[in-house]
Amino acid sequence: MKPFWQRAASAVVVALPLSMPLLSPSSAIEIMPAGQVDDTYQQRLFESLKNARTEVEGRAIENAIWEMWMAQAPTQDIARSVKDAMDARESYDYDRALALLDAAIAAAPDYAEVWNQRAFIRFLKEDFDGALIDIEKTLTLEPRHFAALSGRALVLMRQGRMELAQQALREAVAIHPWLKERSMIIPEPGEVVPAPGGRDI
């Protein structure tokens, strides 16, 4: 199974407006162009993700959030650098991907997604400590970044730090109940992990 970083980010086209149909449990949410996204809209989007009643609905909202994150690149040059880095990663040219992301971070240190993408490259290069540093920066800039939390869990698992990995997974699933990695949560003795559909772990 591909890591969540790879499955999700590879499916996103950089800097496109949000256009995917999106429903909350109670009503339709209007999809706004990326340049018009405000804090209230983002909050509604994450609330809808948390309360999605079906996997199809959850995936649609997840994709809209990914488009929003990618479209938050401050300039088209940064967006292109991130896209080029993702293409290099898909070609297993991790050194080029890392160089592109290093430059993008230097130019746009407040752009959360560029840190997340570099964390993934560092993970693939087995620089686990570096990946965790970049994940921490991602979460400082975007605390709801469920993919970064999932990525943290994967890194911690590779380090054998299973208790902390489980904690990170639970934090990710609390934000995104339909996250595929939810199946990796190990119930505590006597615990019943409820199915997704708007309910917490």
C-alpha positions, 0 to 999 in steps of 0.5 A: 500500500502506498503511503498516504502522502503519495496516494493523496498528493499524487492525485492533486493538480497544483493551483487549480480552483476548488471545483469538486462537488461537496456535501455536508451531512446537512447541506451543500457547501459552496465550493469557492475559488482558491483565492477566495478561501477564508478561515470560515470556509476552511473551518466548514470544510474540515467540519464537513470532513469530520462529519462525512457519513460515507466514504465517497463523501469523505473522499470528495471533501478530502480531495477538496482540502488537498486542492486548497492546500496545494493552491495556497502556494504564494506564487505560481513559481512556488507552485511549479517548483512543488509540482516539479518536485512531485514529478521528480519524486514519481521518477525516483529522482529524490535528490532533485525533488529535495533540491527543488523543495529546499529552494521553495522552502527558502522562498516561502517558509510559511507555506505548509504544504512545501514542508509536508512534501519535503517531509515525504522526500526525507522519509523516502530517503530514510532521513526519519529525523529530518522528516519528523522536523518537517512534519512538525513545521507543517503542523505548526503552520496547519494543525489540521494536516491529517496527511502530515499526522499520518506521515508522522505515524509512518515515520514513527513506525519505521523507528519502532516508536509504536505508541507514539505512532498510534497516538499520531494515527488517532489524531489524524483520524479525529480530523479525517475519520475516513482516512485509509490508515485508520485500519492501522489503529490497534485497539486498546484492551477492551476498546471498540474502535467505532466505524467512521461516519462522524464519530470520534475514535 
